[in-house]
Amino acid sequence: MLNLGLFMMPLHPADKNITISYEEDRQLVILADKLNFTEAWMGEHYSSTAEPVTSPLIFHASLISETQNIKFGTGVISLPQQHPAVVAGQVSLLDHLSKGRVILGIGAGGLVSDWELFDNMDGRSRALTMIESIEAIIQFWQDTDSYSYKGEFLNISLTKNIVNELGIGKFIKPFQKPHPEIAVSLKNPNSMTAKLAGEKGWIPISGNFVDAKDIATHWPTYKQAANDIGKNPSYDKWRVGRSVLITSSDDEANDILNDPNGVFSKYFLYLNSVSKLASGTPGKDINIDNETPNAMEKARNLIIVGSEKTVKEKLVDFIDTVGPFGTLLLTGHDVGNSKKLWEDSFSIMSNNLRPILSDYIQQKFKG
């Protein structure tokens, strides 16, 4: 059965009232829970007013009592930016408060201004620190008398100041046993991260801003890596992201896509600019007006928008390209003045299209 989830970076206008942005994001999660979405993912960024959630864990904690079943995913916690003990302790806390509704999404960090802020500009050290950090976190969650982890970038120990009878020197273990599932995001074709995830048994999440042909390489890469060590994972584990908006007509969809100041144009303008900064282009050299046409073209190619009939056809084509997956993660964009449009779109996706797409995947890929 195909599940639906919600994935938010989130991305809002840079000068928007942040309190309003937070509440809009919260209301999307509450709506998703009511519509039987299985997961809601929230990103982590420290140096962007456009991506203003600094702690997905705190954000999710605010929603425990206002939701019933939806699981809370961190999408993602950038491990090189935090001490592993802090992450391990806070994730354990949220897992207990939510009674096991946590999925731990991890990454090396995707926002270049955060790299500079935390002095993590070297890509190799970010990648290796992420791997060492999750190893250290899992070790925190094991039942040991003392603690010691040493890698190339991390050296953590707690071996002297321990009084077991009083709990001194002991770490809080998660509610879920042995710990919450771990997830990683995938972007590049034939991704090495997909290979690592397959070997580790982690949840793979293909990004919503990735071309379908590149996404089509993610599960085969993941599955092959798992098969090589004797595992045989089901594609139900795979999460695939996409920006989807159902409009009243295809003409309305075209108007949104052709608006240089529209939600999708601004979305890819931001992503393109972040990418340019990461590749070494100075911020002062990024001309917003010059970048807008390319952003609009990306939106036309990657956003699934249109009438209910058109969106269904586009999603079927998308599934035909990428293959079967277990959860479609719908992007939570800035709702702005179009709150009802987005709410109606999520409702139609859940009530009308999810069963159709689920049956399509079952019939095509399981016979």
N, C-alpha and C positions, 0 to 999 in steps of 0.2 A: 504494500500500500504506500502511495506517495504521501509524504507529510509536507506540511508547510511550516516555514519558520520565518522569523524577522531578523534582518541584519542591518544594524545602524552603525555608521562610523562615529557619530552622526555628522552630517554636513549641512551647515546653515549659512545664511548670509553673514559676512564677517562682522557687520555692525548691528546685527539683530540683538534685541534684548535677550540676554542669556537665560534669565529666569523663565521667559516665555518658551525658549527653545527646549529647556529641560522638561517643562510640563508637557509640551507637545510630544516629546519623545516618550515620556511616561504614559501618556494617553494611548500612544500607538501600541505599547506593550500590553496595556490593559485590554485594548480592543483585540489584539492578536490572541490573547488568552481566551476571551469570550468566543472567538471564532475557531477555537480548538487548534490554533497553531501549537506546535510542540516545543518550539524553542524561540528565545529572543536573545540576540547577540549584541553586545555593546562594545565599542572600541575604547581605546585609551590614548589620549594625547595631552601634552602639557603646555605646548607653546603655540596654540592656534585658537583664536576666538571662533573660527568656522567649525572646528572640531573640538567642542568645549568640554567634553567629559574627561576629567582627569583620573577618575577611578570608576571603572565599570562595576567593581564590587560594591562601592557605596551606592551607585545608581541602582543596581539590582536590589540591594537591601531595602531601598525605599518602596519597593513594589511587592515584597513578600506577602503582606497582608491584603493587598489589593488584587491579587491574582490567585488562581486556584491550582493549576496544573502545569503551567508553562515552565520550562527549564531555562535557567539563566546562564548564558554563555559569555565568556569574556572574549571579545573579538578584536584585538587580542591584548593580553598583558605583555608589554615589551620587557622581556626579562633582563636584558643588559642594563636597564634603567633602575632596577630595584634589587635590594638584597634578597636572596632566596628565602631567608627565614621570614622576612616580612610577607612575601607572597604566600608561603606555606601556611603561616598563621592566619592571615586574613581570608584565604580561600577556605580553610578549615572552619573558621567562624561563620562565614556565609553559608557553608554547607550544612552546618548544624541549625542555624536560624531558619533556613529554608527547608529543612528536613530532607536534604539530599537532592535539591533541584539545581545543582551546579555542574557546569561543564567548563573545564579549564582550557581556554584557547590561549596559546602562547605564540610569541614571535620574537624576532630580533629588533623590531621597530621599523616603521615605515615612513615616519615624518622627519624630513631632513633637519628641520629646526630643533626637534627633540634630540637628534644625534649631536648637534652642536652644543645644545644646552647641557647635555649629560656627558660631553666629551667622548662620544662614541662614533667618531667619524670613520673609523676603519671597519670596512665590511667584514673582513675575516674575523676580527676579534668579536664583532657583534654576533656573528653566526655561531662561533665556538662558545661564546659566553652563554648564549641561549641554551645550547645543548648541555653545557656544564650546569647551568642553573636548574634545568628541569631534573637532571640527575640528582642534584643536591636537594631539591624540593621533595622528590620521591623518597630520598633517604631520610629526610626529616619525618616523613609519615610512617616510617618503619619502627617497629618496637625494639629499640636498642638501649643498652645501658649507658652508652656515651655516644658522642657524635664527632665524626671527622670526615671531611671531604677535601680532597686536594686535586686540582686540575691545573691547566696552563694559566687560567685567568682567575680562578677562585681558590681560596684557601680558608676553609671554615672549620672551626673545631669547638667543641664544648666537652671537655674531658675531666676538668678538675672540680668545678663548682656544682656538684651534683649531690642532692640528698633525696634519694628515691622515695623514701617514706613520706616526705613532705611535698613531693612533686617538683622540687627545685631542680632545674636542669632538664626537665622533660617537656616535650612538645605536644601541642594539641593535635590529635589525629582527626581526619575528616569524619563526617557522618557516614558517607558512603565507604564501603570496604572493597578493596584496600584503599581506594581514593577515587575522586571524580575522574571521569573520562578526560583524556587530554586530546586537544585538537590543534591543528596547524592550518594556516591559509596557504593556498597554492596560486601561483601566477604564471610562471614561465612554462613553455612546452617541455615535456619530458623532465619535469622538475625533479631536482635532487632532493628537495624537501618532500616530494611525494614518495620517493624511494625510501627516505628515512622513516616517514610515517608508516609506510607499509611494513617495514621491518619491526617497528615499535608497536604496531597495532593502534596507532593514534587515528583520530577522526580526520579525514581530509576535507578541506573546505576550498572549493574553487571560487575565485573572486568574481563578483558581478561585473567588473570592468574588463574582464579578460575575453578575448575573441573565442568564439565557440570551437574553432578548429584547434586552438591551443588547449582548451579545456578537455577536448576529446582525447588528449594524450595523458591526462592526469590519472584516471582510473587504471588504464593498462599499466602505467608505470608503477603505481601503488600496488596493484595486484601481483605483478611479476615479482616485485621485491618481497612481497609476503609469501608467494609460492616458493621462492628460492630458499626460504627457511622453514618450509613445511606448513605454512598457514594457508587457509583458503577463505578469504574474507568475502562477505556478501556485499553487493553494491548498495544494499540498504544503508550501509554505514556512510556512504558518500553524500556530502552536502554540496549543493551547487547554487551559487548566488546569481541572481538576475534582477535587474530593475524592470518592473512590470507596472504599467498603468492602464487600466481599462477606462476608456472615455465613452461619451455618448455616441460619438461618430468618429470615422477616420479623419474627417476634416478637422475636428477639434484636436485630434492627436497631432496632425500636421501643423496646426497653429502653434501648439506647444513646442514642437521640435524646431520650428522655424523662428522662434523668438530668441534673439541673441541674449536677452536678459531672463530667459526662462529657467526653470529649475534644473533641467537637464543640461542646458548650455553652460550654466554656472558650475554644475557638478564636474563636468569634464575640463572646464577651464581651470578649476582648482587642481584636479588630479594632474593635468598636463604641466601646470606650473611647479607642483611638488616634484614631478619627475625631472623637469629641467634643472631645478635646484640640486637635486640629488646627483645629476650628471655633471655638475660643476658650473652651471650658468649662474652668474651673480644675480641676486634679486633685482638690482637696479636695471638690469638688461632685459627683463621680461616685460614686454609690451602687451598689455591686456587686450587692446584693440586688435593687434596683429594675431594674437593667439585665439581669438574668439571663433573665426571660421573653422579652424581645425577642431576645436571643441564641439562645435555644432555638428560637424561631420561624424565625429566619434559617437555622438548621441544618436544620430540617425542609424548608425551601424550596430550599436550595442544595446540600445533601449528597446524593450518590447512594449509598444504602446499602440492603442487603437481600440476599435469597438470590440465587444466580447468575442464576436466571430473571428475578427482579425487576430486578436491576441491568442485565441485558441490555436489557430493555424500556425502562428509564429512559434508558439511553444512546442507544438508537435514537430515542426521543422527543427527546432533547437534540440529536442530530445533525439531526433533521428541523427543529428550531427554528433552530439556528445556521448550518446549512449544512455543506458538506464542509471538512475540514481535514486536515493532513498528520500531525500529532503530537498525541496526547492526553497532556498532562502530569498525572500523578497526584500529588496532594499528599502529601508525606511528613509525616504528623502524628506527634505523640508516641506511641510504641508502648506505653509504660508497662508494665502487666502483661499486655498483649494481643499480645505479640510474635508468637506463632504465628498468631493470627488475621490480623494484617496480612501476614505472610509468605505465608500461604495465599491471601489475597486478591490480592496482587500476582502470585502464580504462576497463579492461575485467570485473571486478566486477560490475562496474557501467553500462556498455553498454550491457553485455551479461547475467550475473548471477543475478543481482538484479531483473530484470523482472521475471525471472524464479522462483526465491525464493519467490518473492512477490505473484505470482500466486499460488505457492504451499501452502503458509500460508493461503491465502484466501480460497482455495478449501478445505483444510484439516480442518481448524478451524472455518470457517464461513459457510461451506456448499455451 
